[in-house]
């Protein structure tokens, strides 16, 4: 039986809608990176000209609002995309929350080990600022290094950017998202573990179908790291001791040992989140089918599926520009240390 007249036209129109969605997400990601780089320099310059100092918490909040919050608001105002659907503002159930908490705690040793490995090859810029940052009161430190990033970075990366890849293979979407999240940290040392973390957070959001899953995980992971660094530094200061090389080696070995045990458990928790939402099929290659443009056409004998990422070269140009910017910034920062 011949296909009804107009099917090919509808398929092409839907394919174009999908490619526009990917291009829109990539363009937003590129602009966020440009604004983040130029805005950081501009804000630092303006603050240096002020005859008075501003509280670090206020500066951090101002940075997130200007460099992330304003572009996010502009994106929704300009594109008219539905906020709830784009950001997956869906509630998560108690069992999911427990699995997310367990996942966040169990994945910590693995991320810490990756951070250590990357610090062997690249300069650790985060450590440079920790000595002064850790003098901040604990609750304020938690707010600036755990709460703000969990909200603004997740809305940007696992909200708007990831939404543009609905319909793409799960692992492809998570991989590109993780790469972008890593690049947003603007140095190679943080890129490694941020890439893995971004990849896993993308899976969390898709599995739970809610951005609150990655917001919670991001807060817990950053919060645990901040807590450990803060109380370790203050304990060493009060006891007037320093960490020796042998102690560092013992810490790394313990992270490796814990990773062997906790990583499989963390992945089991992640799988459990998919299972609770009836989304295990996504882990086996099925595409997310929650947007009208890619549901089965009632006049078509088969679903209209998104193209492979190789067919989206035109839509990927902004993403490639972001990669080039990241590489240039890494070269500049590594040679300027």
Buried (B, 14 or more C-beta within 10 A) or exposed (E): EEEEEEBEEBBEEBBEBBBEBBBBBBBBBBBBBBBBBEBBEEBEEEEEEEEEEEEBBEBBBBBBBBBBBEBBEEBBEEBEBEEEEBBBBBEBEEEBBEBBBBBBBBBBBBBBBBBBBBBEEBBBBBEEEBEEBBEBEEEEBBBBBBBBBBBBBBBBBBBBBBBBBBBBBBBBBBBBBBBBBBBBBBBBBBBBBBBBBBBBBBBBBBBBBBBBBBBBBBBBBBBBBBBEBBEEBEEEEEEEEEEEEEEEEEEBEEBEEBBEEBBEBBBEBBBBBBEBBEBBEBBEEEBBBBBEBBEEBEEBEEEBBBBEBEEBEEBBBBBEBBBEBBEEBBEEBBEEE
